[in-house]
């Protein structure tokens, strides 16, 4: 059996999905037809904040939330909007894997944001804090 590493999986996923530059993402922020989706762990969101207005869908629950037949399905993923996935940094492995997985599930249109949250924050993109609950 051949072993495939996560980098190879992410690179293959990235080759099959649309990737927005940071400039494209900044230009589309606030567009009613675009939902930015943060796939980072909740602890990262609590610690660092997130793109203002982003929907948090942790990577480990994403497919369950996207599948309309799942008992965990979230209505937002049936909105018909474009979904722009982002993770923490420029390597974009989680966002690539996320966008590819949901695209394979039939969710369209989807893309990922190159550079992730770190590039967004460093460029002065709007950020909001999320306080830990409970």
Rosetta constraint file for C-alpha pairs under 8 A:
AtomPair CA 4 CA 8 HARMONIC 6.40 0.50
AtomPair CA 4 CA 9 HARMONIC 6.96 0.50
AtomPair CA 5 CA 9 HARMONIC 6.42 0.50
AtomPair CA 6 CA 10 HARMONIC 6.02 0.50
AtomPair CA 6 CA 93 HARMONIC 7.92 0.50
AtomPair CA 7 CA 11 HARMONIC 6.03 0.50
AtomPair CA 7 CA 93 HARMONIC 7.12 0.50
AtomPair CA 8 CA 12 HARMONIC 6.10 0.50
AtomPair CA 9 CA 13 HARMONIC 6.17 0.50
AtomPair CA 9 CA 97 HARMONIC 7.53 0.50
AtomPair CA 10 CA 14 HARMONIC 6.04 0.50
AtomPair CA 10 CA 92 HARMONIC 7.99 0.50
AtomPair CA 10 CA 93 HARMONIC 5.13 0.50
AtomPair CA 10 CA 94 HARMONIC 7.55 0.50
AtomPair CA 10 CA 96 HARMONIC 5.82 0.50
AtomPair CA 10 CA 97 HARMONIC 5.64 0.50
AtomPair CA 11 CA 15 HARMONIC 6.31 0.50
AtomPair CA 11 CA 93 HARMONIC 7.69 0.50
AtomPair CA 11 CA 96 HARMONIC 7.76 0.50
AtomPair CA 12 CA 16 HARMONIC 6.86 0.50
AtomPair CA 13 CA 17 HARMONIC 6.63 0.50
AtomPair CA 13 CA 96 HARMONIC 5.68 0.50
AtomPair CA 13 CA 97 HARMONIC 5.81 0.50
AtomPair CA 13 CA 99 HARMONIC 7.97 0.50
AtomPair CA 13 CA 100 HARMONIC 5.49 0.50
AtomPair CA 14 CA 18 HARMONIC 7.53 0.50
AtomPair CA 14 CA 19 HARMONIC 7.54 0.50
AtomPair CA 14 CA 96 HARMONIC 5.18 0.50
AtomPair CA 14 CA 97 HARMONIC 7.53 0.50
AtomPair CA 14 CA 100 HARMONIC 7.41 0.50
AtomPair CA 16 CA 100 HARMONIC 7.00 0.50
AtomPair CA 17 CA 96 HARMONIC 7.49 0.50
AtomPair CA 17 CA 99 HARMONIC 6.92 0.50
AtomPair CA 17 CA 100 HARMONIC 6.21 0.50
AtomPair CA 17 CA 103 HARMONIC 7.99 0.50
AtomPair CA 17 CA 110 HARMONIC 7.52 0.50
AtomPair CA 17 CA 111 HARMONIC 6.12 0.50
AtomPair CA 17 CA 112 HARMONIC 7.65 0.50
AtomPair CA 18 CA 110 HARMONIC 7.12 0.50
AtomPair CA 18 CA 111 HARMONIC 4.72 0.50
AtomPair CA 18 CA 112 HARMONIC 6.57 0.50
AtomPair CA 19 CA 111 HARMONIC 5.40 0.50
AtomPair CA 19 CA 112 HARMONIC 4.92 0.50
AtomPair CA 19 CA 113 HARMONIC 5.90 0.50
AtomPair CA 19 CA 114 HARMONIC 6.27 0.50
AtomPair CA 20 CA 24 HARMONIC 5.67 0.50
AtomPair CA 20 CA 25 HARMONIC 6.11 0.50
AtomPair CA 20 CA 111 HARMONIC 6.70 0.50
AtomPair CA 20 CA 112 HARMONIC 6.03 0.50
AtomPair CA 20 CA 113 HARMONIC 4.96 0.50
AtomPair CA 20 CA 114 HARMONIC 5.92 0.50
AtomPair CA 21 CA 25 HARMONIC 6.32 0.50
AtomPair CA 21 CA 113 HARMONIC 6.22 0.50
AtomPair CA 21 CA 114 HARMONIC 5.34 0.50
AtomPair CA 21 CA 115 HARMONIC 7.81 0.50
AtomPair CA 22 CA 26 HARMONIC 6.11 0.50
AtomPair CA 22 CA 113 HARMONIC 6.43 0.50
AtomPair CA 22 CA 114 HARMONIC 6.02 0.50
AtomPair CA 22 CA 115 HARMONIC 6.75 0.50
AtomPair CA 22 CA 119 HARMONIC 7.31 0.50
AtomPair CA 22 CA 120 HARMONIC 6.83 0.50
AtomPair CA 23 CA 27 HARMONIC 6.13 0.50
AtomPair CA 24 CA 28 HARMONIC 6.27 0.50
AtomPair CA 25 CA 29 HARMONIC 6.12 0.50
AtomPair CA 25 CA 113 HARMONIC 6.56 0.50
AtomPair CA 26 CA 120 HARMONIC 7.92 0.50
AtomPair CA 26 CA 125 HARMONIC 6.82 0.50
AtomPair CA 28 CA 34 HARMONIC 7.15 0.50
AtomPair CA 29 CA 34 HARMONIC 7.42 0.50
AtomPair CA 30 CA 34 HARMONIC 7.58 0.50
AtomPair CA 33 CA 81 HARMONIC 4.99 0.50
AtomPair CA 33 CA 82 HARMONIC 6.13 0.50
AtomPair CA 34 CA 81 HARMONIC 5.64 0.50
AtomPair CA 34 CA 82 HARMONIC 4.77 0.50
AtomPair CA 34 CA 83 HARMONIC 5.90 0.50
AtomPair CA 34 CA 84 HARMONIC 7.03 0.50
AtomPair CA 35 CA 54 HARMONIC 6.61 0.50
AtomPair CA 35 CA 55 HARMONIC 6.99 0.50
AtomPair CA 35 CA 81 HARMONIC 6.76 0.50
AtomPair CA 35 CA 82 HARMONIC 6.17 0.50
AtomPair CA 35 CA 83 HARMONIC 4.93 0.50
AtomPair CA 35 CA 84 HARMONIC 6.13 0.50
AtomPair CA 36 CA 51 HARMONIC 7.61 0.50
AtomPair CA 36 CA 53 HARMONIC 7.45 0.50
AtomPair CA 36 CA 54 HARMONIC 4.77 0.50
AtomPair CA 36 CA 55 HARMONIC 6.16 0.50
AtomPair CA 36 CA 83 HARMONIC 5.90 0.50
AtomPair CA 36 CA 84 HARMONIC 4.71 0.50
AtomPair CA 36 CA 85 HARMONIC 5.94 0.50
AtomPair CA 36 CA 86 HARMONIC 7.38 0.50
AtomPair CA 37 CA 54 HARMONIC 5.54 0.50
AtomPair CA 37 CA 55 HARMONIC 4.86 0.50
AtomPair CA 37 CA 56 HARMONIC 5.77 0.50
AtomPair CA 37 CA 57 HARMONIC 6.42 0.50
AtomPair CA 37 CA 83 HARMONIC 6.57 0.50
AtomPair CA 37 CA 84 HARMONIC 5.86 0.50
AtomPair CA 37 CA 85 HARMONIC 4.70 0.50
AtomPair CA 37 CA 86 HARMONIC 6.23 0.50
AtomPair CA 38 CA 50 HARMONIC 7.28 0.50
AtomPair CA 38 CA 51 HARMONIC 7.91 0.50
AtomPair CA 38 CA 54 HARMONIC 6.37 0.50
AtomPair CA 38 CA 55 HARMONIC 6.07 0.50
AtomPair CA 38 CA 56 HARMONIC 4.75 0.50
AtomPair CA 38 CA 57 HARMONIC 5.93 0.50
AtomPair CA 38 CA 58 HARMONIC 7.02 0.50
AtomPair CA 38 CA 85 HARMONIC 6.11 0.50
AtomPair CA 38 CA 86 HARMONIC 5.32 0.50
AtomPair CA 38 CA 87 HARMONIC 6.04 0.50
AtomPair CA 39 CA 56 HARMONIC 6.29 0.50
AtomPair CA 39 CA 57 HARMONIC 5.19 0.50
AtomPair CA 39 CA 58 HARMONIC 4.43 0.50
AtomPair CA 39 CA 59 HARMONIC 4.84 0.50
AtomPair CA 39 CA 62 HARMONIC 7.78 0.50
AtomPair CA 39 CA 85 HARMONIC 6.93 0.50
AtomPair CA 39 CA 86 HARMONIC 6.30 0.50
AtomPair CA 39 CA 87 HARMONIC 5.58 0.50
AtomPair CA 39 CA 94 HARMONIC 7.11 0.50
AtomPair CA 39 CA 95 HARMONIC 6.82 0.50
AtomPair CA 39 CA 98 HARMONIC 7.62 0.50
AtomPair CA 40 CA 44 HARMONIC 6.31 0.50
AtomPair CA 40 CA 45 HARMONIC 6.91 0.50
AtomPair CA 40 CA 56 HARMONIC 7.76 0.50
AtomPair CA 40 CA 57 HARMONIC 7.69 0.50
AtomPair CA 40 CA 58 HARMONIC 5.56 0.50
AtomPair CA 40 CA 59 HARMONIC 6.46 0.50
AtomPair CA 40 CA 86 HARMONIC 7.89 0.50
AtomPair CA 40 CA 87 HARMONIC 5.37 0.50
AtomPair CA 40 CA 88 HARMONIC 6.63 0.50
AtomPair CA 40 CA 94 HARMONIC 7.85 0.50
AtomPair CA 41 CA 45 HARMONIC 6.71 0.50
AtomPair CA 41 CA 58 HARMONIC 5.61 0.50
AtomPair CA 41 CA 59 HARMONIC 7.26 0.50
AtomPair CA 42 CA 46 HARMONIC 6.17 0.50
AtomPair CA 42 CA 58 HARMONIC 6.95 0.50
AtomPair CA 43 CA 47 HARMONIC 6.06 0.50
AtomPair CA 44 CA 48 HARMONIC 5.84 0.50
AtomPair CA 44 CA 49 HARMONIC 7.44 0.50
AtomPair CA 45 CA 49 HARMONIC 4.77 0.50
AtomPair CA 45 CA 50 HARMONIC 5.86 0.50
AtomPair CA 45 CA 129 HARMONIC 7.64 0.50
AtomPair CA 45 CA 130 HARMONIC 6.54 0.50
AtomPair CA 46 CA 129 HARMONIC 6.97 0.50
AtomPair CA 46 CA 130 HARMONIC 5.34 0.50
AtomPair CA 46 CA 131 HARMONIC 5.77 0.50
AtomPair CA 46 CA 132 HARMONIC 5.98 0.50
AtomPair CA 48 CA 129 HARMONIC 7.24 0.50
AtomPair CA 49 CA 127 HARMONIC 6.38 0.50
AtomPair CA 49 CA 128 HARMONIC 5.43 0.50
AtomPair CA 49 CA 129 HARMONIC 4.23 0.50
AtomPair CA 49 CA 130 HARMONIC 5.82 0.50
AtomPair CA 50 CA 54 HARMONIC 6.78 0.50
AtomPair CA 50 CA 117 HARMONIC 7.00 0.50
AtomPair CA 50 CA 127 HARMONIC 5.46 0.50
AtomPair CA 50 CA 128 HARMONIC 5.55 0.50
AtomPair CA 50 CA 129 HARMONIC 6.48 0.50
AtomPair CA 50 CA 130 HARMONIC 7.60 0.50
AtomPair CA 51 CA 117 HARMONIC 7.03 0.50
AtomPair CA 51 CA 120 HARMONIC 7.56 0.50
AtomPair CA 51 CA 121 HARMONIC 7.90 0.50
AtomPair CA 51 CA 125 HARMONIC 7.35 0.50
AtomPair CA 51 CA 126 HARMONIC 6.06 0.50
AtomPair CA 51 CA 127 HARMONIC 4.62 0.50
AtomPair CA 51 CA 128 HARMONIC 6.23 0.50
AtomPair CA 52 CA 126 HARMONIC 5.40 0.50
AtomPair CA 52 CA 127 HARMONIC 4.66 0.50
AtomPair CA 52 CA 128 HARMONIC 4.92 0.50
AtomPair CA 53 CA 128 HARMONIC 7.67 0.50
AtomPair CA 57 CA 61 HARMONIC 6.76 0.50
AtomPair CA 57 CA 62 HARMONIC 5.79 0.50
AtomPair CA 57 CA 65 HARMONIC 7.84 0.50
AtomPair CA 58 CA 62 HARMONIC 6.10 0.50
AtomPair CA 59 CA 94 HARMONIC 7.22 0.50
AtomPair CA 59 CA 98 HARMONIC 6.82 0.50
AtomPair CA 61 CA 65 HARMONIC 6.21 0.50
AtomPair CA 62 CA 66 HARMONIC 6.15 0.50
AtomPair CA 62 CA 98 HARMONIC 7.44 0.50
AtomPair CA 63 CA 67 HARMONIC 6.05 0.50
AtomPair CA 63 CA 101 HARMONIC 7.39 0.50
AtomPair CA 63 CA 102 HARMONIC 6.62 0.50
AtomPair CA 64 CA 70 HARMONIC 5.86 0.50
AtomPair CA 64 CA 71 HARMONIC 7.84 0.50
AtomPair CA 64 CA 72 HARMONIC 5.75 0.50
AtomPair CA 64 CA 73 HARMONIC 6.09 0.50
AtomPair CA 65 CA 70 HARMONIC 7.11 0.50
AtomPair CA 65 CA 72 HARMONIC 5.34 0.50
AtomPair CA 65 CA 73 HARMONIC 4.07 0.50
AtomPair CA 65 CA 74 HARMONIC 5.10 0.50
AtomPair CA 65 CA 77 HARMONIC 7.63 0.50
AtomPair CA 66 CA 70 HARMONIC 7.97 0.50
AtomPair CA 66 CA 73 HARMONIC 5.69 0.50
AtomPair CA 66 CA 74 HARMONIC 6.47 0.50
AtomPair CA 66 CA 77 HARMONIC 5.66 0.50
AtomPair CA 66 CA 78 HARMONIC 7.99 0.50
AtomPair CA 66 CA 102 HARMONIC 7.06 0.50
AtomPair CA 66 CA 107 HARMONIC 7.70 0.50
AtomPair CA 67 CA 73 HARMONIC 5.76 0.50
AtomPair CA 67 CA 105 HARMONIC 7.47 0.50
AtomPair CA 68 CA 73 HARMONIC 5.30 0.50
AtomPair CA 68 CA 74 HARMONIC 7.61 0.50
AtomPair CA 68 CA 78 HARMONIC 7.78 0.50
AtomPair CA 69 CA 73 HARMONIC 6.93 0.50
AtomPair CA 74 CA 78 HARMONIC 7.77 0.50
AtomPair CA 75 CA 79 HARMONIC 6.96 0.50
AtomPair CA 77 CA 81 HARMONIC 7.98 0.50
AtomPair CA 77 CA 107 HARMONIC 7.67 0.50
AtomPair CA 80 CA 108 HARMONIC 7.63 0.50
AtomPair CA 81 CA 109 HARMONIC 7.23 0.50
AtomPair CA 82 CA 108 HARMONIC 6.76 0.50
AtomPair CA 82 CA 109 HARMONIC 4.92 0.50
AtomPair CA 82 CA 110 HARMONIC 5.60 0.50
AtomPair CA 82 CA 111 HARMONIC 7.82 0.50
AtomPair CA 83 CA 108 HARMONIC 7.68 0.50
AtomPair CA 83 CA 109 HARMONIC 6.48 0.50
AtomPair CA 83 CA 110 HARMONIC 4.74 0.50
AtomPair CA 83 CA 111 HARMONIC 6.37 0.50
AtomPair CA 84 CA 110 HARMONIC 5.88 0.50
AtomPair CA 84 CA 111 HARMONIC 4.90 0.50
AtomPair CA 84 CA 112 HARMONIC 5.08 0.50
AtomPair CA 84 CA 113 HARMONIC 6.38 0.50
AtomPair CA 85 CA 95 HARMONIC 5.40 0.50
AtomPair CA 85 CA 96 HARMONIC 7.90 0.50
AtomPair CA 85 CA 98 HARMONIC 7.22 0.50
AtomPair CA 85 CA 99 HARMONIC 6.38 0.50
AtomPair CA 85 CA 110 HARMONIC 7.55 0.50
AtomPair CA 85 CA 111 HARMONIC 6.20 0.50
AtomPair CA 85 CA 112 HARMONIC 4.49 0.50
AtomPair CA 85 CA 113 HARMONIC 6.13 0.50
AtomPair CA 86 CA 92 HARMONIC 7.23 0.50
AtomPair CA 86 CA 94 HARMONIC 7.65 0.50
AtomPair CA 86 CA 95 HARMONIC 4.97 0.50
AtomPair CA 86 CA 112 HARMONIC 5.76 0.50
AtomPair CA 86 CA 113 HARMONIC 5.34 0.50
AtomPair CA 86 CA 114 HARMONIC 7.69 0.50
AtomPair CA 86 CA 116 HARMONIC 5.05 0.50
AtomPair CA 86 CA 117 HARMONIC 6.58 0.50
AtomPair CA 87 CA 92 HARMONIC 6.19 0.50
AtomPair CA 87 CA 93 HARMONIC 7.80 0.50
AtomPair CA 87 CA 94 HARMONIC 5.95 0.50
AtomPair CA 87 CA 95 HARMONIC 5.35 0.50
AtomPair CA 87 CA 116 HARMONIC 5.09 0.50
AtomPair CA 87 CA 117 HARMONIC 6.07 0.50
AtomPair CA 88 CA 92 HARMONIC 7.24 0.50
AtomPair CA 88 CA 115 HARMONIC 7.86 0.50
AtomPair CA 88 CA 116 HARMONIC 5.12 0.50
AtomPair CA 88 CA 117 HARMONIC 4.96 0.50
AtomPair CA 88 CA 118 HARMONIC 5.90 0.50
AtomPair CA 89 CA 115 HARMONIC 5.29 0.50
AtomPair CA 89 CA 116 HARMONIC 4.58 0.50
AtomPair CA 89 CA 117 HARMONIC 6.07 0.50
AtomPair CA 89 CA 118 HARMONIC 5.36 0.50
AtomPair CA 89 CA 119 HARMONIC 6.92 0.50
AtomPair CA 90 CA 114 HARMONIC 6.14 0.50
AtomPair CA 90 CA 115 HARMONIC 3.69 0.50
AtomPair CA 90 CA 116 HARMONIC 5.64 0.50
AtomPair CA 90 CA 118 HARMONIC 7.58 0.50
AtomPair CA 90 CA 119 HARMONIC 7.23 0.50
AtomPair CA 91 CA 115 HARMONIC 7.03 0.50
AtomPair CA 92 CA 96 HARMONIC 5.96 0.50
AtomPair CA 92 CA 113 HARMONIC 7.92 0.50
AtomPair CA 92 CA 114 HARMONIC 6.66 0.50
AtomPair CA 92 CA 115 HARMONIC 6.72 0.50
AtomPair CA 92 CA 116 HARMONIC 6.42 0.50
AtomPair CA 93 CA 97 HARMONIC 6.12 0.50
AtomPair CA 94 CA 98 HARMONIC 5.94 0.50
AtomPair CA 95 CA 99 HARMONIC 5.99 0.50
AtomPair CA 95 CA 112 HARMONIC 5.86 0.50
AtomPair CA 95 CA 113 HARMONIC 7.63 0.50
AtomPair CA 96 CA 100 HARMONIC 6.08 0.50
AtomPair CA 96 CA 112 HARMONIC 6.38 0.50
AtomPair CA 97 CA 101 HARMONIC 6.03 0.50
AtomPair CA 98 CA 102 HARMONIC 6.31 0.50
AtomPair CA 99 CA 103 HARMONIC 5.96 0.50
AtomPair CA 99 CA 110 HARMONIC 6.19 0.50
AtomPair CA 99 CA 111 HARMONIC 6.12 0.50
AtomPair CA 99 CA 112 HARMONIC 6.46 0.50
AtomPair CA 100 CA 104 HARMONIC 6.08 0.50
AtomPair CA 101 CA 105 HARMONIC 6.37 0.50
AtomPair CA 102 CA 106 HARMONIC 6.44 0.50
AtomPair CA 102 CA 107 HARMONIC 5.48 0.50
AtomPair CA 103 CA 107 HARMONIC 4.95 0.50
AtomPair CA 103 CA 108 HARMONIC 6.11 0.50
AtomPair CA 103 CA 109 HARMONIC 7.71 0.50
AtomPair CA 103 CA 110 HARMONIC 6.69 0.50
AtomPair CA 115 CA 119 HARMONIC 4.93 0.50
AtomPair CA 115 CA 120 HARMONIC 7.20 0.50
AtomPair CA 116 CA 120 HARMONIC 6.41 0.50
AtomPair CA 117 CA 121 HARMONIC 6.02 0.50
AtomPair CA 118 CA 122 HARMONIC 6.03 0.50
AtomPair CA 119 CA 123 HARMONIC 6.02 0.50
AtomPair CA 120 CA 124 HARMONIC 6.54 0.50
AtomPair CA 120 CA 125 HARMONIC 5.22 0.50
AtomPair CA 121 CA 125 HARMONIC 5.42 0.50
AtomPair CA 121 CA 126 HARMONIC 7.33 0.50
AtomPair CA 121 CA 127 HARMONIC 6.82 0.50
